[in-house]
Amino acid sequence: MTGFGRGSAEVNSYSATAELKTLNSKSSDIFCRLPRALSAREIELRNVLSTQLERGKIELNINIQRTGELQASLTVNRPLVNAYVQDLRETAREVGAHAERSDIELLKIALTLPNATNSDAQPETEAADEWEAVQAAVQQAIAECKAFREREGAIVEAEFQRAIEIIQDRLRKVEEQDVLRIPAVRERLRKNITDLLDSDSFDPNRFEQELVYYVEKYDISEEKVRLQTHLDYFREVLTTEGSGKKLAFIGQEIGREINTIGSKANDATIQRFVVEMKDELEKIKEQTANVL
């Protein structure tokens, strides 16, 4: 989900630039830094970002500049300002101010008083041009951000494929070692059974229980089959879009089978392969947070 994009557009007298940055996050977390003139458009921009970028920590910065001939958007209420200046001058005399202020100083004070200036509303045509420029800039930034994400995604996919292939290779080695492990397990079982049969306190029921216990404890056939199924399914899901959460779930299932093999194998060589598989699985889990 990591990405960056920048877009710019110009419509008539307005130029807009948009910068977009996305980071990993389990949900959609959007922050917009907008000019005051676009405050009413924030919800609309958020909807666009959440729809096209799905999820992640998303930060949008927009800057607007006027490129055409500027028109005054602020007018001075001259009659009122003139009255303020006259009143300030007379007040200064009445209170006995020792040094009279200049007209410029009085004018500066008067312009800060209530209703001294009037702000003209932005014409509808200019507002439409401004919004059109913003929309075009944002769409360009989103397109660049998506392209950035796709490049990052290709790297992550290659890392996934490499890690899965290593786990696959270790599973093959586990299967090879399992063939060699079975005679040793059989010998241990034979010795235990012999000791049990020679015992004066031999109990047929306990014998059956012990036999079932050892068979279930050491047999990893089902775990190997399930692990292979999960690896195949991971590769299949990896080729589909919007599979980040599903890959995370499959990774959990892969980890469960690897742990079970490690706990049941009772073999040092297989334990080493299990550790190597766990190491690669941790790398997969770290990267699933960066997949949509």
Buried (B, 14 or more C-beta within 10 A) or exposed (E): BBBBBBBBBBBBBBBBBBBBBBBBBEEBBBEBEBEEEBEEBEEEBBEBBBEEBBBBBBBBBBBBEEEEEEEEEEEBBEEBBEEBBEEBBEEBEEEEEEEEBEEEEBBEEBBEBEEBBEEEEEEEEBEBBBBBBBBBBBBBBBBBBBEBBEEBBEEBBEBBEEBBEBBBBBBEBBBEBBEEBEEEBEEEBEEBBEEBEEEEEEEEEEBEEBBEEBEEEBBBEEBBEBBBEBBEBBBEBBEEEEBBEBBBEBBEBBBBBBBBBBEBBBBEBBBBBBEBBBEBBEEBBEBBEBBB
